[in-house]
Every structure is written in structure tokens, then in C-alpha cells.
Amino acid sequence: MLSNIKITENEMKYMALLENMTGATIVDCIVDDDVVIFAVKKGEVGLAVGRGGEKIKRFRHMTNKQVEIFEYIGDPVKFIRNALKPAKVKEIRLVDRVGGDRIAMVSVETKDKGIAIGRNGQNIKKIRFLAKRYFHLDTIVIN
């Protein structure tokens, strides 16, 4: 799914910088205002973050940007489950609607809904954006 994604020159620069600093394989980058979101190869989040977050802190200091790291997993269900951590996901169902929309219905533990959604909906907005970008999902519904 990543072959359809267009990466800007600016995003390429951030990707190269983080790869050189960490040795992690960066598969995607999104620059959004003062936040840079990276998708890294499965199993390489720790490598990208560094012990105690030292690599990310150094990247922030060099770029004056906040950083978020997601593990890219090619399966939408596994990707969503992983992206919602630490919220406990009970079930994820992918649904193709009559009008052609494709959605993910996600059931989380009641006590974890706030974690999944995030302050002002920031967590779920990012995950919806990434799920649309990678898997052409129109939305994610948390229940």
C-alpha cells in the first residue's frame, strides 16, 4: 500500500535525517505543522526512539519539531491494534458499506476509550489519517 504514497522533498529530508541518526528503516513521513510523524519498519520503533528516548530528543532539538513514531504493519487490523496501544482492543472488524465506504469498527475496553480517542480526539484523528493513507479506510469507529 505504500507504493501509492507521494513523499515531498521536505519529508524525504526528515526521513534521511532520522534514518542516519538511528539506523531505523523509515517507511513514511508526514510533516504536519510542528509535528513530524514517522512510520518505521516493523520491530524498529525501539531503534528509532533510542534508550530513554534519547534519539527522539536529539531529533527534536535539531529540528524544533515534535516527533511521533508508528510501527508500519501491512495488515490494517494489526496496524490499528498496535497504533491504539496502550488501549486494550477487544475486537476490530473491517466493514465494506453499501456506498463503497470501508470502515473499521473497533471495540475497546470501556476504561480505555479515553486513551484510544486522546485529548480533543487527537489520537484517533492521527490513526484515522494513517489508516486512510495506508489502507484506504474511510473511517475508524471506536465503541
Order of alpha helices (4+ residues) and beta strands (2+ residues): alpha-beta-beta-alpha-alpha-beta-alpha-beta-beta-alpha-alpha-beta
